[in-house]
Amino acid sequence: MCDASGFAIGVVLGQRKTKHFQPIHYASKTITEDQIHYTTTEKEMIAVVYAFEMFRPYLVLSKSIVYTDHSALKYLLSKQDAKSRLLRWVLLLQEFDIIIRGGHHGANFTAKKVFDVGFFWPTLYRDANKLVKSCDSCQRQGKISEGDEMPQNVIQVCEIFDVWGIDFIRPFPSSRGNRAIISDRWTYFCNDKFSKVMSKYGVTHRFATAYHPLTNGQVEVSNRSLKRILERTVGDNHASWSEKLEDALWAFRTAYKIPIGCMPYKLVYRKSCHLPIELEHKTYWALKHVNFDLKTTGDLQKLQLNELCDQAYENSLIYKDKTKKLHDSKINIFNVGDRVLLFNSRLKIFSRKLKTR
């Protein structure tokens, strides 16, 4: 068994007696500073190579079964134009008689593994689906699926900035500017001073449901998109995210959004965004249609903005109705007497890395 984290790798040598796995030897080590920058797949490969180098006397002339990330080793052994270090790992593993195995990552993947060993029966996919759904370990350790959620309740906004959502993306590496870590329902939001400020300015303060981030789902989705943009722009220097934040926000605000049918920038300012080069070098056809009468131009922009808001409202209704139907169709209906798993938030005997969902 092999596994890798962001700073260390661990392996276990064992043998199976009857149905029980008996560990023989444990080994682990921290990875070097250069290896920290490797991809997750390469780190998984390092763990496998370290295991075979560590337990070489036990594995040379015997058939070994490797339990690790299946795609990592499959990628390593099938890649033709690999890096020099990857080629060295391939040559090392070719000395051993190994079988790669991983968990059942879905019904189709489980059925494919049965095909690979030469078996087939008519109800194979149906049986694989039942196996995955009835696996107790997968249900306890896996992510909470949409089928375990409540019916979706959409929030339809009638006016721009009528409803505000607040969420914080954390944790980021240290960078320029201030740093704070705040989560929902912490004392930063639940205190007398904050309540007085909300009451003074007439703001209705609402809390997200505990252990249910979908209450503030629109903000969660927006922050997730913004985080993806930052991941693709910061490169290797993650501490430079604050320098790239303005560009990331500009890209997010000027991107076409399916729910509203336009760009957020256009919905607020009634016009498409323009690059600096477009402002410095105006085209002749644009100058001919410019109306320099402030009152006439203002009235026209207000009318066009109202029409755009109505159009965005209708597009949002259609989009949210489709997503609600798709979400609610995947919900499992529980009846009285059904046996279910209950999440206990007070049980803290396991580490966050290994705790059940």
Secondary structure, 3 states (H helix, E strand, C coil): CEEECCCEEEEEEEEEECCEEEEEEEEEEECCHHHHCCCHHHHHHHHHHHHHHHCHHHHCCCEEEEECCHHHHHHHHHCCCCCHHHHHHHHHHCCCEEEEECCCCCHHHHHHHHHHCCCCCCCHHHHHHHHHHCCHHHHHHCCCCHHHCCCCCCCCCCCCCCCCCCCCCCCCCCCCCCCCCCCCCCCCCCCHHHHHHHHHCCCCCCCCCCCCHHHHHHHHHHHHHHHHHHHHHCCCCHHHHHHHHHHHHHHHHCCCECCCCECHHHHHHCCCCCCHHHHHCCCHHHHHCCCCCHHHHHHHHHHHHHHHHHHHHHHHHHHHHHHHHHHHCCCCCCCCCCCCCCCCCCCCCCCCCCCCC
